[in-house]
Amino acid sequence: MSLATKYQVNSVRQRIIQHLENDWPTSLMEWCAFRASLAGRVDLHNTMEYWDYAEVHFPEPASAIRLAMESGVKSILPAAFYRLAISKSDTSWD
């Protein structure tokens, strides 16, 4: 992303942004569709099964937040912060 930005290769930058936005839904409607698509792969009512699946298949939220801030792709921030807020590591606060 930084090289595409530095050398003004906008087509590559836009493609990276599209992939990021696919990984991190940018609207409530997209988030609901994303969760519904998960329902076919994972029992969302079984918290452990969901988190085991999420840890393997989803991008890590803190890295996504850092990339978004450094590259100006703020559209993914709400979903990344939400995912970070509900991450498995937060269970230690109970």
PDB file as gemmi writes it, atoms N, CA and C in Angstrom:
CRYST1    1.000    1.000    1.000  90.00  90.00  90.00 P 1                      
ATOM      1  N   MET A   1       0.824  -1.182   0.000  1.00  0.00           N  
ATOM      2  CA  MET A   1       0.000   0.000   0.000  1.00  0.00           C  
ATOM      3  C   MET A   1       0.874   1.253   0.000  1.00  0.00           C  
ATOM      4  N   SER A   2       1.908   1.239   0.821  1.00  0.00           N  
ATOM      5  CA  SER A   2       2.757   2.435   0.884  1.00  0.00           C  
ATOM      6  C   SER A   2       3.493   2.669  -0.434  1.00  0.00           C  
ATOM      7  N   LEU A   3       3.911   1.609  -1.099  1.00  0.00           N  
ATOM      8  CA  LEU A   3       4.585   1.779  -2.392  1.00  0.00           C  
ATOM      9  C   LEU A   3       3.619   2.274  -3.460  1.00  0.00           C  
ATOM     10  N   ALA A   4       2.402   1.747  -3.456  1.00  0.00           N  
ATOM     11  CA  ALA A   4       1.397   2.197  -4.422  1.00  0.00           C  
ATOM     12  C   ALA A   4       1.077   3.670  -4.207  1.00  0.00           C  
ATOM     13  N   THR A   5       1.043   4.087  -2.949  1.00  0.00           N  
ATOM     14  CA  THR A   5       0.789   5.493  -2.636  1.00  0.00           C  
ATOM     15  C   THR A   5       1.981   6.355  -3.018  1.00  0.00           C  
ATOM     16  N   LYS A   6       3.170   5.903  -2.622  1.00  0.00           N  
ATOM     17  CA  LYS A   6       4.390   6.682  -2.893  1.00  0.00           C  
ATOM     18  C   LYS A   6       4.595   6.917  -4.381  1.00  0.00           C  
ATOM     19  N   TYR A   7       4.413   5.871  -5.172  1.00  0.00           N  
ATOM     20  CA  TYR A   7       4.659   5.984  -6.613  1.00  0.00           C  
ATOM     21  C   TYR A   7       3.390   6.284  -7.411  1.00  0.00           C  
ATOM     22  N   GLN A   8       2.329   6.634  -6.718  1.00  0.00           N  
ATOM     23  CA  GLN A   8       1.065   7.062  -7.317  1.00  0.00           C  
ATOM     24  C   GLN A   8       0.514   6.049  -8.317  1.00  0.00           C  
ATOM     25  N   VAL A   9       0.537   4.779  -7.920  1.00  0.00           N  
ATOM     26  CA  VAL A   9      -0.057   3.719  -8.736  1.00  0.00           C  
ATOM     27  C   VAL A   9      -1.474   3.518  -8.196  1.00  0.00           C  
ATOM     28  N   ASN A  10      -2.366   4.406  -8.634  1.00  0.00           N  
ATOM     29  CA  ASN A  10      -3.718   4.451  -8.077  1.00  0.00           C  
ATOM     30  C   ASN A  10      -4.526   3.189  -8.342  1.00  0.00           C  
ATOM     31  N   SER A  11      -4.292   2.527  -9.456  1.00  0.00           N  
ATOM     32  CA  SER A  11      -5.053   1.306  -9.739  1.00  0.00           C  
ATOM     33  C   SER A  11      -4.730   0.213  -8.718  1.00  0.00           C  
ATOM     34  N   VAL A  12      -3.470   0.108  -8.327  1.00  0.00           N  
ATOM     35  CA  VAL A  12      -3.068  -0.882  -7.324  1.00  0.00           C  
ATOM     36  C   VAL A  12      -3.605  -0.469  -5.954  1.00  0.00           C  
ATOM     37  N   ARG A  13      -3.484   0.804  -5.642  1.00  0.00           N  
ATOM     38  CA  ARG A  13      -3.997   1.304  -4.355  1.00  0.00           C  
ATOM     39  C   ARG A  13      -5.492   1.052  -4.227  1.00  0.00           C  
ATOM     40  N   GLN A  14      -6.257   1.323  -5.271  1.00  0.00           N  
ATOM     41  CA  GLN A  14      -7.706   1.099  -5.235  1.00  0.00           C  
ATOM     42  C   GLN A  14      -8.035  -0.387  -5.071  1.00  0.00           C  
ATOM     43  N   ARG A  15      -7.269  -1.233  -5.705  1.00  0.00           N  
ATOM     44  CA  ARG A  15      -7.503  -2.679  -5.575  1.00  0.00           C  
ATOM     45  C   ARG A  15      -7.232  -3.148  -4.146  1.00  0.00           C  
ATOM     46  N   ILE A  16      -6.182  -2.634  -3.536  1.00  0.00           N  
ATOM     47  CA  ILE A  16      -5.879  -2.973  -2.143  1.00  0.00           C  
ATOM     48  C   ILE A  16      -7.007  -2.484  -1.235  1.00  0.00           C  
ATOM     49  N   ILE A  17      -7.484  -1.278  -1.476  1.00  0.00           N  
ATOM     50  CA  ILE A  17      -8.587  -0.729  -0.674  1.00  0.00           C  
ATOM     51  C   ILE A  17      -9.829  -1.584  -0.830  1.00  0.00           C  
ATOM     52  N   GLN A  18     -10.130  -2.043  -2.040  1.00  0.00           N  
ATOM     53  CA  GLN A  18     -11.289  -2.916  -2.246  1.00  0.00           C  
ATOM     54  C   GLN A  18     -11.160  -4.200  -1.437  1.00  0.00           C  
ATOM     55  N   HIS A  19      -9.976  -4.790  -1.431  1.00  0.00           N  
ATOM     56  CA  HIS A  19      -9.759  -6.014  -0.656  1.00  0.00           C  
ATOM     57  C   HIS A  19      -9.914  -5.746   0.841  1.00  0.00           C  
ATOM     58  N   LEU A  20      -9.385  -4.630   1.308  1.00  0.00           N  
ATOM     59  CA  LEU A  20      -9.530  -4.280   2.720  1.00  0.00           C  
ATOM     60  C   LEU A  20     -10.995  -4.097   3.092  1.00  0.00           C  
ATOM     61  N   GLU A  21     -11.739  -3.390   2.246  1.00  0.00           N  
ATOM     62  CA  GLU A  21     -13.155  -3.154   2.532  1.00  0.00           C  
ATOM     63  C   GLU A  21     -13.973  -4.439   2.450  1.00  0.00           C  
ATOM     64  N   ASN A  22     -13.536  -5.394   1.646  1.00  0.00           N  
ATOM     65  CA  ASN A  22     -14.212  -6.698   1.633  1.00  0.00           C  
ATOM     66  C   ASN A  22     -13.954  -7.459   2.926  1.00  0.00           C  
ATOM     67  N   ASP A  23     -12.749  -7.318   3.470  1.00  0.00           N  
ATOM     68  CA  ASP A  23     -12.399  -7.984   4.727  1.00  0.00           C  
ATOM     69  C   ASP A  23     -13.011  -7.290   5.940  1.00  0.00           C  
ATOM     70  N   TRP A  24     -13.216  -5.993   5.829  1.00  0.00           N  
ATOM     71  CA  TRP A  24     -13.746  -5.196   6.941  1.00  0.00           C  
ATOM     72  C   TRP A  24     -14.988  -4.454   6.448  1.00  0.00           C  
ATOM     73  N   PRO A  25     -16.175  -5.016   6.624  1.00  0.00           N  
ATOM     74  CA  PRO A  25     -17.408  -4.380   6.130  1.00  0.00           C  
ATOM     75  C   PRO A  25     -17.522  -2.936   6.597  1.00  0.00           C  
ATOM     76  N   THR A  26     -17.957  -2.063   5.692  1.00  0.00           N  
ATOM     77  CA  THR A  26     -17.968  -0.630   5.980  1.00  0.00           C  
ATOM     78  C   THR A  26     -19.352  -0.074   6.296  1.00  0.00           C  
ATOM     79  N   SER A  27     -20.371  -0.909   6.302  1.00  0.00           N  
ATOM     80  CA  SER A  27     -21.710  -0.449   6.665  1.00  0.00           C  
ATOM     81  C   SER A  27     -22.396  -1.539   7.486  1.00  0.00           C  
ATOM     82  N   LEU A  28     -23.442  -1.152   8.194  1.00  0.00           N  
ATOM     83  CA  LEU A  28     -24.182  -2.118   9.003  1.00  0.00           C  
ATOM     84  C   LEU A  28     -24.780  -3.212   8.124  1.00  0.00           C  
ATOM     85  N   MET A  29     -25.279  -2.837   6.966  1.00  0.00           N  
ATOM     86  CA  MET A  29     -25.859  -3.821   6.055  1.00  0.00           C  
ATOM     87  C   MET A  29     -24.807  -4.834   5.584  1.00  0.00           C  
ATOM     88  N   GLU A  30     -23.611  -4.343   5.246  1.00  0.00           N  
ATOM     89  CA  GLU A  30     -22.529  -5.242   4.834  1.00  0.00           C  
ATOM     90  C   GLU A  30     -22.085  -6.126   5.998  1.00  0.00           C  
ATOM     91  N   TRP A  31     -22.060  -5.551   7.222  1.00  0.00           N  
ATOM     92  CA  TRP A  31     -21.674  -6.326   8.395  1.00  0.00           C  
ATOM     93  C   TRP A  31     -22.683  -7.456   8.635  1.00  0.00           C  
ATOM     94  N   CYS A  32     -23.969  -7.161   8.509  1.00  0.00           N  
ATOM     95  CA  CYS A  32     -25.010  -8.186   8.687  1.00  0.00           C  
ATOM     96  C   CYS A  32     -24.883  -9.277   7.627  1.00  0.00           C  
ATOM     97  N   ALA A  33     -24.609  -8.887   6.395  1.00  0.00           N  
ATOM     98  CA  ALA A  33     -24.416  -9.879   5.330  1.00  0.00           C  
ATOM     99  C   ALA A  33     -23.183 -10.728   5.608  1.00  0.00           C  
ATOM    100  N   PHE A  34     -22.140 -10.108   6.115  1.00  0.00           N  
ATOM    101  CA  PHE A  34     -20.923 -10.819   6.470  1.00  0.00           C  
ATOM    102  C   PHE A  34     -21.207 -11.842   7.559  1.00  0.00           C  
ATOM    103  N   ARG A  35     -21.932 -11.427   8.604  1.00  0.00           N  
ATOM    104  CA  ARG A  35     -22.285 -12.344   9.695  1.00  0.00           C  
ATOM    105  C   ARG A  35     -23.179 -13.475   9.186  1.00  0.00           C  
ATOM    106  N   ALA A  36     -24.089 -13.160   8.280  1.00  0.00           N  
ATOM    107  CA  ALA A  36     -24.963 -14.195   7.723  1.00  0.00           C  
ATOM    108  C   ALA A  36     -24.163 -15.205   6.911  1.00  0.00           C  
ATOM    109  N   SER A  37     -23.165 -14.737   6.186  1.00  0.00           N  
ATOM    110  CA  SER A  37     -22.335 -15.668   5.413  1.00  0.00           C  
ATOM    111  C   SER A  37     -21.522 -16.564   6.345  1.00  0.00           C  
ATOM    112  N   LEU A  38     -21.165 -16.035   7.513  1.00  0.00           N  
ATOM    113  CA  LEU A  38     -20.457 -16.846   8.502  1.00  0.00           C  
ATOM    114  C   LEU A  38     -21.339 -17.953   9.058  1.00  0.00           C  
ATOM    115  N   ALA A  39     -22.611 -17.662   9.171  1.00  0.00           N  
ATOM    116  CA  ALA A  39     -23.532 -18.637   9.757  1.00  0.00           C  
ATOM    117  C   ALA A  39     -23.505 -19.957   8.995  1.00  0.00           C  
ATOM    118  N   GLY A  40     -23.219 -19.900   7.702  1.00  0.00           N  
ATOM    119  CA  GLY A  40     -23.119 -21.119   6.912  1.00  0.00           C  
ATOM    120  C   GLY A  40     -21.854 -21.902   7.187  1.00  0.00           C  
ATOM    121  N   ARG A  41     -20.845 -21.240   7.761  1.00  0.00           N  
ATOM    122  CA  ARG A  41     -19.554 -21.884   8.023  1.00  0.00           C  
ATOM    123  C   ARG A  41     -19.335 -22.197   9.494  1.00  0.00           C  
ATOM    124  N   VAL A  42     -19.928 -21.386  10.363  1.00  0.00           N  
ATOM    125  CA  VAL A  42     -19.649 -21.503  11.787  1.00  0.00           C  
ATOM    126  C   VAL A  42     -20.937 -21.336  12.567  1.00  0.00           C  
ATOM    127  N   ASP A  43     -21.079 -22.086  13.653  1.00  0.00           N  
ATOM    128  CA  ASP A  43     -22.210 -21.908  14.558  1.00  0.00           C  
ATOM    129  C   ASP A  43     -21.952 -20.656  15.380  1.00  0.00           C  
ATOM    130  N   LEU A  44     -22.637 -19.561  15.037  1.00  0.00           N  
ATOM    131  CA  LEU A  44     -22.378 -18.288  15.702  1.00  0.00           C  
ATOM    132  C   LEU A  44     -22.827 -18.289  17.160  1.00  0.00           C  
ATOM    133  N   HIS A  45     -23.657 -19.266  17.532  1.00  0.00           N  
ATOM    134  CA  HIS A  45     -24.098 -19.349  18.923  1.00  0.00           C  
ATOM    135  C   HIS A  45     -23.064 -20.067  19.787  1.00  0.00           C  
ATOM    136  N   ASN A  46     -22.154 -20.795  19.156  1.00  0.00           N  
ATOM    137  CA  ASN A  46     -21.077 -21.455  19.874  1.00  0.00           C  
ATOM    138  C   ASN A  46     -19.868 -20.518  19.860  1.00  0.00           C  
ATOM    139  N   THR A  47     -19.693 -19.763  20.919  1.00  0.00           N  
ATOM    140  CA  THR A  47     -18.678 -18.719  20.969  1.00  0.00           C  
ATOM    141  C   THR A  47     -17.277 -19.255  20.707  1.00  0.00           C  
ATOM    142  N   MET A  48     -16.926 -20.368  21.315  1.00  0.00           N  
ATOM    143  CA  MET A  48     -15.571 -20.910  21.130  1.00  0.00           C  
ATOM    144  C   MET A  48     -15.323 -21.289  19.672  1.00  0.00           C  
ATOM    145  N   GLU A  49     -16.306 -21.920  19.039  1.00  0.00           N  
ATOM    146  CA  GLU A  49     -16.140 -22.304  17.630  1.00  0.00           C  
ATOM    147  C   GLU A  49     -15.967 -21.067  16.760  1.00  0.00           C  
ATOM    148  N   TYR A  50     -16.757 -20.013  17.034  1.00  0.00           N  
ATOM    149  CA  TYR A  50     -16.645 -18.776  16.269  1.00  0.00           C  
ATOM    150  C   TYR A  50     -15.252 -18.166  16.429  1.00  0.00           C  
ATOM    151  N   TRP A  51     -14.766 -18.044  17.675  1.00  0.00           N  
ATOM    152  CA  TRP A  51     -13.466 -17.407  17.895  1.00  0.00           C  
ATOM    153  C   TRP A  51     -12.330 -18.226  17.312  1.00  0.00           C  
ATOM    154  N   ASP A  52     -12.419 -19.553  17.403  1.00  0.00           N  
ATOM    155  CA  ASP A  52     -11.389 -20.387  16.792  1.00  0.00           C  
ATOM    156  C   ASP A  52     -11.343 -20.147  15.289  1.00  0.00           C  
ATOM    157  N   TYR A  53     -12.513 -20.059  14.667  1.00  0.00           N  
ATOM    158  CA  TYR A  53     -12.595 -19.803  13.229  1.00  0.00           C  
ATOM    159  C   TYR A  53     -12.072 -18.399  12.914  1.00  0.00           C  
ATOM    160  N   ALA A  54     -12.493 -17.426  13.717  1.00  0.00           N  
ATOM    161  CA  ALA A  54     -12.119 -16.029  13.471  1.00  0.00           C  
ATOM    162  C   ALA A  54     -10.621 -15.822  13.580  1.00  0.00           C  
ATOM    163  N   GLU A  55      -9.991 -16.438  14.575  1.00  0.00           N  
ATOM    164  CA  GLU A  55      -8.560 -16.244  14.770  1.00  0.00           C  
ATOM    165  C   GLU A  55      -7.748 -16.748  13.575  1.00  0.00           C  
ATOM    166  N   VAL A  56      -8.248 -17.758  12.895  1.00  0.00           N  
ATOM    167  CA  VAL A  56      -7.531 -18.341  11.761  1.00  0.00           C  
ATOM    168  C   VAL A  56      -7.851 -17.630  10.454  1.00  0.00           C  
ATOM    169  N   HIS A  57      -9.118 -17.224  10.260  1.00  0.00           N  
ATOM    170  CA  HIS A  57      -9.568 -16.774   8.946  1.00  0.00           C  
ATOM    171  C   HIS A  57      -9.727 -15.269   8.773  1.00  0.00           C  
ATOM    172  N   PHE A  58      -9.722 -14.499   9.843  1.00  0.00           N  
ATOM    173  CA  PHE A  58      -9.920 -13.064   9.714  1.00  0.00           C  
ATOM    174  C   PHE A  58      -8.600 -12.318   9.873  1.00  0.00           C  
ATOM    175  N   PRO A  59      -8.478 -11.181   9.220  1.00  0.00           N  
ATOM    176  CA  PRO A  59      -7.292 -10.351   9.430  1.00  0.00           C  
ATOM    177  C   PRO A  59      -7.252  -9.862  10.880  1.00  0.00           C  
ATOM    178  N   GLU A  60      -6.075  -9.646  11.384  1.00  0.00           N  
ATOM    179  CA  GLU A  60      -5.897  -9.210  12.753  1.00  0.00           C  
ATOM    180  C   GLU A  60      -6.272  -7.733  12.863  1.00  0.00           C  
ATOM    181  N   PRO A  61      -7.172  -7.356  13.784  1.00  0.00           N  
ATOM    182  CA  PRO A  61      -7.713  -5.995  13.792  1.00  0.00           C  
ATOM    183  C   PRO A  61      -6.700  -4.890  14.101  1.00  0.00           C  
ATOM    184  N   ALA A  62      -5.786  -5.096  15.008  1.00  0.00           N  
ATOM    185  CA  ALA A  62      -4.834  -4.029  15.337  1.00  0.00           C  
ATOM    186  C   ALA A  62      -3.962  -3.678  14.129  1.00  0.00           C  
ATOM    187  N   SER A  63      -3.574  -4.679  13.372  1.00  0.00           N  
ATOM    188  CA  SER A  63      -2.781  -4.422  12.166  1.00  0.00           C  
ATOM    189  C   SER A  63      -3.605  -3.686  11.119  1.00  0.00           C  
ATOM    190  N   ALA A  64      -4.874  -4.055  11.008  1.00  0.00           N  
ATOM    191  CA  ALA A  64      -5.760  -3.380  10.057  1.00  0.00           C  
ATOM    192  C   ALA A  64      -5.948  -1.917  10.451  1.00  0.00           C  
ATOM    193  N   ILE A  65      -6.076  -1.655  11.744  1.00  0.00           N  
ATOM    194  CA  ILE A  65      -6.238  -0.285  12.225  1.00  0.00           C  
ATOM    195  C   ILE A  65      -4.986   0.532  11.916  1.00  0.00           C  
ATOM    196  N   ARG A  66      -3.835  -0.047  12.175  1.00  0.00           N  
ATOM    197  CA  ARG A  66      -2.585   0.666  11.891  1.00  0.00           C  
ATOM    198  C   ARG A  66      -2.437   0.954  10.398  1.00  0.00           C  
ATOM    199  N   LEU A  67      -2.715  -0.045   9.561  1.00  0.00           N  
ATOM    200  CA  LEU A  67      -2.639   0.149   8.116  1.00  0.00           C  
ATOM    201  C   LEU A  67      -3.614   1.223   7.666  1.00  0.00           C  
ATOM    202  N   ALA A  68      -4.830   1.201   8.198  1.00  0.00           N  
ATOM    203  CA  ALA A  68      -5.837   2.194   7.825  1.00  0.00           C  
ATOM    204  C   ALA A  68      -5.395   3.604   8.203  1.00  0.00           C  
ATOM    205  N   MET A  69      -4.826   3.753   9.378  1.00  0.00           N  
ATOM    206  CA  MET A  69      -4.383   5.074   9.827  1.00  0.00           C  
ATOM    207  C   MET A  69      -3.194   5.576   9.004  1.00  0.00           C  
ATOM    208  N   GLU A  70      -2.250   4.692   8.719  1.00  0.00           N  
ATOM    209  CA  GLU A  70      -1.055   5.097   7.978  1.00  0.00           C  
ATOM    210  C   GLU A  70      -1.349   5.393   6.514  1.00  0.00           C  
ATOM    211  N   SER A  71      -2.344   4.694   5.954  1.00  0.00           N  
ATOM    212  CA  SER A  71      -2.595   4.848   4.523  1.00  0.00           C  
ATOM    213  C   SER A  71      -3.845   5.659   4.209  1.00  0.00           C  
ATOM    214  N   GLY A  72      -4.547   6.122   5.225  1.00  0.00           N  
ATOM    215  CA  GLY A  72      -5.718   6.964   5.003  1.00  0.00           C  
ATOM    216  C   GLY A  72      -6.956   6.215   4.545  1.00  0.00           C  
ATOM    217  N   VAL A  73      -7.046   4.942   4.850  1.00  0.00           N  
ATOM    218  CA  VAL A  73      -8.228   4.140   4.475  1.00  0.00           C  
ATOM    219  C   VAL A  73      -9.106   4.017   5.720  1.00  0.00           C  
ATOM    220  N   LYS A  74      -9.734   5.122   6.064  1.00  0.00           N  
ATOM    221  CA  LYS A  74     -10.493   5.187   7.305  1.00  0.00           C  
ATOM    222  C   LYS A  74     -11.837   4.458   7.232  1.00  0.00           C  
ATOM    223  N   SER A  75     -12.241   4.032   6.065  1.00  0.00           N  
ATOM    224  CA  SER A  75     -13.530   3.359   5.910  1.00  0.00           C  
ATOM    225  C   SER A  75     -13.582   2.017   6.634  1.00  0.00           C  
ATOM    226  N   ILE A  76     -12.441   1.403   6.884  1.00  0.00           N  
ATOM    227  CA  ILE A  76     -12.438   0.098   7.551  1.00  0.00           C  
ATOM    228  C   ILE A  76     -12.311   0.213   9.071  1.00  0.00           C  
ATOM    229  N   LEU A  77     -12.077   1.415   9.577  1.00  0.00           N  
ATOM    230  CA  LEU A  77     -11.827   1.587  11.004  1.00  0.00           C  
ATOM    231  C   LEU A  77     -12.984   1.146  11.907  1.00  0.00           C  
ATOM    232  N   PRO A  78     -14.238   1.495  11.620  1.00  0.00           N  
ATOM    233  CA  PRO A  78     -15.306   1.055  12.527  1.00  0.00           C  
ATOM    234  C   PRO A  78     -15.355  -0.464  12.702  1.00  0.00           C  
ATOM    235  N   ALA A  79     -15.273  -1.199  11.618  1.00  0.00           N  
ATOM    236  CA  ALA A  79     -15.327  -2.658  11.715  1.00  0.00           C  
ATOM    237  C   ALA A  79     -14.099  -3.218  12.416  1.00  0.00           C  
ATOM    238  N   ALA A  80     -12.940  -2.659  12.143  1.00  0.00           N  
ATOM    239  CA  ALA A  80     -11.713  -3.145  12.772  1.00  0.00           C  
ATOM    240  C   ALA A  80     -11.719  -2.852  14.274  1.00  0.00           C  
ATOM    241  N   PHE A  81     -12.169  -1.663  14.666  1.00  0.00           N  
ATOM    242  CA  PHE A  81     -12.250  -1.351  16.093  1.00  0.00           C  
ATOM    243  C   PHE A  81     -13.296  -2.228  16.783  1.00  0.00           C  
ATOM    244  N   TYR A  82     -14.412  -2.468  16.114  1.00  0.00           N  
ATOM    245  CA  TYR A  82     -15.440  -3.341  16.688  1.00  0.00           C  
ATOM    246  C   TYR A  82     -14.885  -4.744  16.888  1.00  0.00           C  
ATOM    247  N   ARG A  83     -14.218  -5.258  15.883  1.00  0.00           N  
ATOM    248  CA  ARG A  83     -13.632  -6.604  15.976  1.00  0.00           C  
ATOM    249  C   ARG A  83     -12.591  -6.663  17.083  1.00  0.00           C  
ATOM    250  N   LEU A  84     -11.805  -5.613  17.230  1.00  0.00           N  
ATOM    251  CA  LEU A  84     -10.821  -5.554  18.307  1.00  0.00           C  
ATOM    252  C   LEU A  84     -11.518  -5.524  19.669  1.00  0.00           C  
ATOM    253  N   ALA A  85     -12.603  -4.762  19.763  1.00  0.00           N  
ATOM    254  CA  ALA A  85     -13.318  -4.631  21.032  1.00  0.00           C  
ATOM    255  C   ALA A  85     -13.932  -5.950  21.489  1.00  0.00           C  
ATOM    256  N   ILE A  86     -14.341  -6.784  20.551  1.00  0.00           N  
ATOM    257  CA  ILE A  86     -14.964  -8.054  20.939  1.00  0.00           C  
ATOM    258  C   ILE A  86     -14.012  -9.229  20.794  1.00  0.00           C  
ATOM    259  N   SER A  87     -12.726  -8.941  20.657  1.00  0.00           N  
ATOM    260  CA  SER A  87     -11.766 -10.014  20.422  1.00  0.00           C  
ATOM    261  C   SER A  87     -11.649 -10.934  21.632  1.00  0.00           C  
ATOM    262  N   LYS A  88     -11.199 -12.121  21.365  1.00  0.00           N  
ATOM    263  CA  LYS A  88     -11.082 -13.174  22.365  1.00  0.00           C  
ATOM    264  C   LYS A  88     -10.209 -12.735  23.538  1.00  0.00           C  
ATOM    265  N   SER A  89      -9.193 -11.957  23.294  1.00  0.00           N  
ATOM    266  CA  SER A  89      -8.282 -11.538  24.363  1.00  0.00           C  
ATOM    267  C   SER A  89      -8.996 -10.662  25.395  1.00  0.00           C  
ATOM    268  N   ASP A  90     -10.113 -10.042  25.040  1.00  0.00           N  
ATOM    269  CA  ASP A  90     -10.834  -9.210  25.991  1.00  0.00           C  
ATOM    270  C   ASP A  90     -11.518 -10.024  27.078  1.00  0.00           C  
ATOM    271  N   THR A  91     -11.631 -11.334  26.908  1.00  0.00           N  
ATOM    272  CA  THR A  91     -12.299 -12.148  27.919  1.00  0.00           C  
ATOM    273  C   THR A  91     -11.530 -12.176  29.227  1.00  0.00           C  
ATOM    274  N   SER A  92     -10.261 -11.800  29.224  1.00  0.00           N  
ATOM    275  CA  SER A  92      -9.472 -11.775  30.455  1.00  0.00           C  
ATOM    276  C   SER A  92      -9.934 -10.665  31.394  1.00  0.00           C  
ATOM    277  N   TRP A  93     -10.743  -9.738  30.924  1.00  0.00           N  
ATOM    278  CA  TRP A  93     -11.234  -8.648  31.758  1.00  0.00           C  
ATOM    279  C   TRP A  93     -12.410  -9.056  32.612  1.00  0.00           C  
ATOM    280  N   ASP A  94     -12.971 -10.227  32.363  1.00  0.00           N  
ATOM    281  CA  ASP A  94     -14.158 -10.687  33.112  1.00  0.00           C  
ATOM    282  C   ASP A  94     -13.874 -10.862  34.581  1.00  0.00           C  
TER     283      ASP A  94                                                      
END                                                                             
